[in-house]
Amino acid sequence: MDGCNCTPRCQIDGTITRQLKALEIGESDVISDSGREMWNLYEQRGIDNVLIMGVHVNMCVLGRPFGIRNLVNAGKNVVLIRDLTDSIYNPDGRPYVSHFTGTDLIVEHIERNWCPTVTSTAITGYPPFRFADDKRPHIVMVIAEDEYEADRTLPALAREHLGKHFKVTLVSGNPDDRNDIPGIAVLDDADLAILFIRRRLLSPEQLAYLRKYVDRGKPLLAIRPTSHGFSQSDGHVPEGKADWPEFDRDILGCQYEGGFANVDPNGPATHVWCVPEARQHPVLRGLPTERFGVGCALYKNSVPSTTANILVMGNVEGQQSPQPVAWTNVHSGGGRVFYTSLGHAADFDVAAVRRIFVQAIYWLTDQEFPDLDGE
């Protein structure tokens, strides 16, 4: 941590004894703002694993001699504790988002380019810190799939459309273990969960976080393969893992029945359209009145739920078997659901599809809708 020069009472004979009452400084602890001293300490004690926190994340935490960039370049194993940091940012300047979102964007930059992050919960066992003035609804995006580039398309959607009004946390599946989603515990702090998951059998402990989220009556946005996100086609469940084969029925209100052949760029196209009787639903505001093409192959879904409201239908060119593509539902815990089988990477190039996703998010969280007429 940086040296403290706030008040004399933190020092005895020039030696810093504390910064906060709750922070005790012992005989083996070190406080310094000298890069040379810190690097000598790392070498002397053989320290290779560093948890880093403090202010400001886009200045000292990232750029000091003992900051993230230099630690990573020196081969240290670095993790940022993202809820114990802040940024220097004026919301009147680009990218014109709240101060809190500005900090989130820097954290996202660090996660993409420098090192992983965790919350203080991993150390303390208590809920993550949040500034009292940060009133933004908290969206948690959980991504665990290998086909649709969701780790690119969903963060891009968040950067473009959600930064001003939401706190967004991205949770990704373990690339070395498909049945592990580290960080899924953050669902305990979520106001909206967005799931893009394909056939993952999690540990009972990890799946319990999602079940608990549902039981609390929280809203859910589920995308494409999430209808079969927690089961295997052969029904096999490895030891120590858990499945949720009824997720499509109990949560989404549908029965997933497979899909049509993948879309051939030179073959039949998939077209979708808004259901005329549902045109007044807020999620469909400003959507085209005519059919429009999308990039995804069409899923086969029956929607037997009495609480479901089908908003969008689709079919494959030349076939007479239209399928439901997007609908709302009320899940088993009583919360709102929006599900869509859209979600192919090419779908996010279609303005109408992006509009559906954004308006669904605002509807699920009861937020005032943004102006998307420039789309």
C-alpha positions as CSV (number, residue, x, y, z in Angstrom):
1,M,0.0,0.0,0.0
2,D,1.1,3.6,-0.4
3,G,2.5,5.4,2.6
4,C,0.1,7.4,4.7
5,N,0.5,11.1,5.2
6,C,-3.1,11.9,6.3
7,T,-2.7,12.7,10.0
8,P,0.1,12.6,12.5
9,R,-1.8,10.2,14.8
10,C,-1.2,7.4,12.3
11,Q,2.5,7.6,13.0
12,I,4.9,7.2,16.0
13,D,8.4,8.6,15.5
14,G,7.8,8.6,11.8
15,T,6.6,5.0,11.7
16,I,3.2,4.3,10.3
17,T,1.1,2.2,12.7
18,R,-2.2,2.2,11.0
19,Q,-4.5,3.7,8.4
20,L,-7.9,2.5,9.8
21,K,-8.9,1.1,13.2
22,A,-9.9,-2.2,11.5
23,L,-6.5,-2.5,9.8
24,E,-3.8,-3.8,12.2
25,I,-0.2,-3.5,11.2
26,G,2.0,-6.2,12.7
27,E,5.8,-6.5,13.1
28,S,6.2,-8.5,9.9
29,D,4.1,-6.1,7.8
30,V,5.7,-3.6,5.5
31,I,4.4,-0.2,4.3
32,S,6.3,1.6,1.5
33,D,5.7,3.8,-1.5
34,S,9.2,3.0,-2.9
35,G,9.3,0.7,-5.9
36,R,12.9,-0.3,-5.0
37,E,11.9,-1.3,-1.5
38,M,8.9,-3.3,-2.7
39,W,10.9,-5.2,-5.3
40,N,13.6,-5.9,-2.7
41,L,10.9,-7.3,-0.4
42,Y,9.5,-9.5,-3.1
43,E,12.9,-11.0,-3.7
44,Q,13.9,-11.3,-0.1
45,R,10.6,-13.2,0.8
46,G,10.3,-15.1,-2.4
47,I,6.9,-13.5,-3.2
48,D,5.5,-14.5,-6.6
49,N,1.8,-14.2,-5.9
50,V,0.4,-10.7,-5.4
51,L,-3.1,-9.5,-4.6
52,I,-3.3,-5.8,-5.4
53,M,-5.8,-3.2,-4.4
54,G,-6.0,0.5,-3.6
55,V,-6.5,3.8,-5.5
56,H,-6.5,4.8,-8.2
57,V,-6.8,1.7,-10.5
58,N,-6.1,3.6,-13.7
59,M,-3.1,5.4,-12.2
60,C,-1.1,4.0,-9.3
61,V,-2.5,0.5,-9.1
62,L,-1.9,-0.1,-12.8
63,G,1.2,2.0,-13.4
64,R,3.4,2.4,-10.4
65,P,6.8,0.5,-10.3
66,F,5.0,-2.1,-8.1
67,G,1.7,-1.8,-10.0
68,I,0.0,-4.4,-12.2
69,R,1.8,-3.7,-15.4
70,N,5.3,-4.1,-14.0
71,L,4.3,-7.0,-11.8
72,V,2.9,-8.9,-14.8
73,N,5.9,-8.0,-17.0
74,A,8.2,-9.3,-14.2
75,G,6.4,-12.7,-14.2
76,K,4.5,-12.3,-11.0
77,N,1.1,-13.9,-10.5
78,V,-1.1,-10.9,-10.1
79,V,-4.8,-10.6,-9.1
80,L,-6.7,-7.3,-8.7
81,I,-9.3,-7.1,-5.9
82,R,-11.7,-5.2,-8.0
83,D,-14.1,-4.0,-5.3
84,L,-11.3,-2.5,-3.3
85,T,-10.3,0.1,-5.8
86,D,-11.5,3.3,-7.5
87,S,-10.6,5.4,-10.5
88,I,-9.7,9.0,-11.4
89,Y,-12.5,9.8,-13.9
90,N,-14.8,12.8,-14.6
91,P,-18.2,11.7,-16.0
92,D,-18.3,14.9,-18.1
93,G,-15.6,13.4,-20.3
94,R,-15.5,10.4,-22.6
95,P,-17.0,7.8,-22.5
96,Y,-19.7,9.9,-20.6
97,V,-20.7,7.2,-18.1
98,S,-21.0,7.4,-14.3
99,H,-17.9,7.5,-12.2
100,F,-18.6,3.9,-11.0
101,T,-19.0,2.6,-14.6
102,G,-15.7,4.4,-15.4
103,T,-14.1,2.2,-12.8
104,D,-15.8,-0.9,-14.1
105,L,-14.4,-0.1,-17.6
106,I,-10.8,0.1,-16.3
107,V,-11.3,-3.2,-14.4
108,E,-12.6,-4.8,-17.6
109,H,-9.5,-3.5,-19.5
110,I,-7.3,-5.1,-16.8
111,E,-9.1,-8.4,-17.0
112,R,-8.8,-8.4,-20.8
113,N,-5.1,-7.4,-21.0
114,W,-3.3,-7.8,-17.7
115,C,-4.6,-10.1,-15.0
116,P,-7.6,-11.7,-13.5
117,T,-9.7,-10.1,-10.8
118,V,-11.7,-11.2,-7.7
119,T,-13.8,-9.5,-5.1
120,S,-12.8,-9.2,-1.4
121,T,-15.4,-11.9,-0.7
122,A,-12.8,-14.5,-1.7
123,I,-10.7,-13.3,1.3
124,T,-13.2,-12.0,3.9
125,G,-16.2,-14.2,3.3
126,Y,-18.3,-11.0,3.4
127,P,-20.3,-9.4,0.6
128,P,-18.2,-7.3,-1.8
129,F,-17.7,-3.6,-1.1
130,R,-19.9,-1.2,-2.9
131,F,-20.0,2.6,-2.7
132,A,-23.1,3.9,-1.0
133,D,-23.9,6.2,-3.9
134,D,-23.7,3.4,-6.4
135,K,-27.3,2.7,-7.0
136,R,-27.0,1.0,-10.4
137,P,-28.7,-2.4,-10.8
138,H,-26.1,-5.1,-10.9
139,I,-26.1,-7.3,-14.0
140,V,-24.1,-10.5,-13.8
141,M,-23.3,-12.1,-17.2
142,V,-22.4,-15.8,-16.9
143,I,-20.8,-17.1,-20.1
144,A,-19.7,-20.8,-20.6
145,E,-19.9,-21.9,-24.2
146,D,-17.5,-22.6,-27.1
147,E,-19.6,-22.0,-30.2
148,Y,-21.1,-18.5,-30.4
149,E,-18.3,-16.0,-29.3
150,A,-20.5,-14.8,-26.4
151,D,-17.4,-13.7,-24.5
152,R,-17.0,-11.1,-27.3
153,T,-20.5,-10.2,-28.2
154,L,-22.1,-9.7,-24.7
155,P,-19.3,-7.5,-23.3
156,A,-19.5,-5.4,-26.5
157,L,-23.3,-5.0,-26.1
158,A,-22.7,-4.0,-22.4
159,R,-20.1,-1.4,-23.3
160,E,-22.3,0.2,-26.0
161,H,-25.7,0.2,-24.2
162,L,-25.5,-0.6,-20.5
163,G,-22.6,1.5,-19.1
164,K,-24.6,4.5,-18.1
165,H,-27.2,2.8,-16.0
166,F,-25.9,-0.6,-14.8
167,K,-23.1,-2.2,-13.0
168,V,-22.0,-5.2,-15.1
169,T,-19.9,-8.2,-13.9
170,L,-18.7,-10.8,-16.4
171,V,-18.3,-14.4,-15.1
172,S,-16.6,-16.8,-17.5
173,G,-16.3,-20.6,-17.5
174,N,-12.9,-22.2,-16.7
175,P,-11.1,-22.8,-20.1
176,D,-9.4,-25.8,-18.6
177,D,-12.5,-27.4,-17.1
178,R,-15.7,-27.1,-18.9
179,N,-17.7,-28.0,-15.8
180,D,-16.4,-25.2,-13.7
181,I,-17.5,-21.6,-13.6
182,P,-15.3,-19.8,-11.0
183,G,-16.9,-16.7,-9.6
184,I,-20.5,-17.8,-10.0
185,A,-21.0,-16.9,-6.4
186,V,-21.4,-13.3,-7.4
187,L,-25.0,-14.2,-8.3
188,D,-25.7,-13.6,-4.6
189,D,-25.3,-9.8,-5.4
190,A,-27.0,-9.8,-8.8
191,D,-30.2,-7.8,-9.7
192,L,-30.3,-9.5,-13.1
193,A,-28.6,-12.7,-14.3
194,I,-27.8,-13.1,-18.0
195,L,-26.9,-16.7,-18.8
196,F,-25.2,-17.9,-22.0
197,I,-24.3,-21.5,-21.1
198,R,-24.1,-24.7,-23.1
199,R,-24.1,-28.2,-21.5
200,R,-22.2,-27.6,-18.3
201,L,-22.5,-30.0,-15.3
202,L,-21.4,-27.9,-12.4
203,S,-20.6,-29.0,-8.9
204,P,-23.6,-29.0,-6.6
205,E,-22.1,-26.1,-4.7
206,Q,-21.8,-24.0,-7.9
207,L,-25.3,-24.9,-9.2
208,A,-26.7,-24.0,-5.8
209,Y,-25.9,-20.3,-6.4
210,L,-28.2,-20.3,-9.5
211,R,-30.9,-22.3,-7.7
212,K,-30.7,-19.8,-4.8
213,Y,-30.9,-16.9,-7.3
214,V,-34.1,-18.3,-8.8
215,D,-35.6,-19.1,-5.4
216,R,-35.2,-15.4,-4.5
217,G,-37.5,-14.5,-7.3
218,K,-34.9,-12.6,-9.3
219,P,-35.2,-11.9,-13.1
220,L,-33.4,-13.9,-15.6
221,L,-32.3,-13.4,-19.3
222,A,-31.4,-16.8,-20.9
223,I,-29.8,-16.9,-24.3
224,R,-29.8,-19.7,-26.9
225,P,-28.1,-22.9,-25.6
226,T,-29.0,-22.0,-22.0
227,S,-32.2,-24.0,-22.7
228,H,-30.0,-27.1,-22.4
229,G,-27.3,-25.4,-20.4
230,F,-27.1,-27.8,-17.4
231,S,-27.6,-31.3,-18.9
232,Q,-25.9,-33.6,-21.3
233,S,-27.7,-35.1,-24.3
234,D,-26.9,-38.7,-23.1
235,G,-28.0,-37.9,-19.5
236,H,-24.7,-38.9,-18.0
237,V,-23.6,-37.0,-14.9
238,P,-20.0,-37.5,-13.8
239,E,-19.3,-38.1,-10.1
240,G,-19.2,-34.9,-8.1
241,K,-21.3,-33.0,-10.6
242,A,-24.9,-32.0,-10.8
243,D,-27.4,-31.5,-13.7
244,W,-30.6,-29.6,-14.1
245,P,-32.5,-31.2,-17.0
246,E,-35.7,-29.5,-16.1
247,F,-34.3,-26.0,-16.4
248,D,-36.0,-25.4,-19.7
249,R,-39.4,-26.5,-18.4
250,D,-39.3,-25.0,-14.9
251,I,-37.5,-21.8,-15.6
252,L,-37.9,-20.9,-19.3
253,G,-41.3,-22.5,-19.7
254,C,-40.3,-24.5,-22.8
255,Q,-39.3,-27.9,-24.0
256,Y,-36.0,-27.8,-26.0
257,E,-36.3,-30.3,-28.9
258,G,-33.1,-29.8,-30.9
259,G,-32.6,-27.6,-33.9
260,F,-32.7,-27.4,-37.6
261,A,-29.5,-27.8,-39.6
262,N,-26.9,-25.1,-39.2
263,V,-27.4,-22.1,-41.5
264,D,-25.5,-22.4,-44.7
265,P,-24.4,-18.9,-46.0
266,N,-25.3,-20.1,-49.5
267,G,-28.4,-22.0,-48.4
268,P,-31.8,-21.3,-46.8
269,A,-31.9,-18.3,-44.4
270,T,-33.6,-18.0,-41.0
271,H,-36.1,-15.2,-40.8
272,V,-37.9,-14.0,-37.7
273,W,-40.9,-11.7,-37.0
274,C,-42.7,-10.1,-34.1
275,V,-46.0,-11.8,-33.2
276,P,-48.7,-9.3,-34.2
277,E,-50.7,-9.9,-31.0
278,A,-47.6,-9.1,-28.9
279,R,-46.6,-5.9,-30.7
280,Q,-47.4,-3.7,-27.6
281,H,-44.9,-5.5,-25.4
282,P,-42.1,-3.1,-24.3
283,V,-39.4,-5.5,-25.5
284,L,-40.7,-5.2,-29.1
285,R,-40.8,-1.4,-29.1
286,G,-39.4,0.0,-32.4
287,L,-38.9,-3.4,-33.9
288,P,-39.5,-3.9,-37.7
289,T,-43.1,-4.8,-38.7
290,E,-41.7,-7.0,-41.5
291,R,-39.6,-10.2,-41.3
292,F,-35.9,-9.8,-41.0
293,G,-33.0,-12.2,-41.4
294,V,-30.7,-13.5,-38.6
295,G,-27.5,-15.5,-38.5
296,C,-28.6,-18.4,-36.2
297,A,-29.9,-21.8,-37.0
298,L,-33.4,-22.2,-35.8
299,Y,-34.1,-24.1,-32.6
300,K,-37.1,-26.3,-32.1
301,N,-39.0,-25.4,-29.0
302,S,-42.5,-26.1,-27.7
303,V,-43.7,-23.6,-25.1
304,P,-46.4,-25.3,-23.0
305,S,-46.1,-22.9,-20.0
306,T,-49.4,-21.1,-19.2
307,T,-47.3,-18.1,-18.0
308,A,-45.3,-17.7,-21.2
309,N,-45.9,-14.9,-23.8
310,I,-44.4,-15.6,-27.2
311,L,-43.0,-12.4,-28.7
312,V,-41.0,-13.5,-31.7
313,M,-41.4,-16.4,-34.2
314,G,-39.1,-17.6,-36.9
315,N,-38.7,-20.2,-39.7
316,V,-36.2,-21.5,-42.2
317,E,-36.7,-20.3,-45.7
318,G,-38.7,-22.9,-47.7
319,Q,-40.0,-24.8,-44.6
320,Q,-43.5,-24.6,-43.1
321,S,-42.6,-25.2,-39.5
322,P,-42.4,-21.8,-37.7
323,Q,-40.9,-21.9,-34.2
324,P,-41.0,-19.6,-31.2
325,V,-37.8,-17.6,-31.0
326,A,-38.3,-15.3,-28.0
327,W,-40.8,-15.2,-25.2
328,T,-41.3,-14.0,-21.6
329,N,-42.2,-16.3,-18.7
330,V,-42.5,-16.4,-14.9
331,H,-40.0,-18.9,-13.5
332,S,-40.6,-21.3,-10.6
333,G,-39.3,-18.7,-8.1
334,G,-41.8,-16.1,-9.3
335,G,-39.4,-13.8,-11.2
336,R,-39.5,-12.5,-14.7
337,V,-37.8,-14.4,-17.5
338,F,-36.9,-13.5,-21.0
339,Y,-35.5,-16.3,-23.3
340,T,-34.4,-16.1,-26.9
341,S,-32.8,-18.7,-29.2
342,L,-31.1,-15.8,-30.9
343,G,-27.5,-15.3,-29.9
344,H,-25.3,-16.4,-32.8
345,A,-22.3,-14.1,-33.2
346,A,-23.8,-12.8,-36.5
347,D,-27.1,-12.0,-34.8
348,F,-25.4,-9.2,-32.9
349,D,-24.6,-7.5,-36.2
350,V,-28.4,-7.0,-36.7
351,A,-29.7,-3.8,-35.2
352,A,-33.1,-5.3,-34.4
353,V,-31.6,-8.2,-32.5
354,R,-29.4,-5.8,-30.4
355,R,-32.5,-3.8,-29.7
356,I,-34.4,-6.9,-28.5
357,F,-31.6,-7.7,-26.0
358,V,-31.2,-4.2,-24.7
359,Q,-34.9,-3.6,-24.3
360,A,-35.3,-7.0,-22.6
361,I,-32.6,-6.0,-20.0
362,Y,-34.4,-2.7,-19.2
363,W,-37.8,-4.5,-19.0
364,L,-36.5,-7.2,-16.7
365,T,-35.0,-4.6,-14.3
366,D,-37.9,-2.1,-14.5
367,Q,-35.6,0.7,-15.7
368,E,-36.7,3.5,-18.0
369,F,-36.0,2.6,-21.6
370,P,-33.1,4.2,-23.4
371,D,-33.4,6.0,-26.8
372,L,-32.4,3.4,-29.4
373,D,-33.8,5.2,-32.4
374,G,-30.3,5.7,-33.7
375,E,-29.8,2.0,-34.1
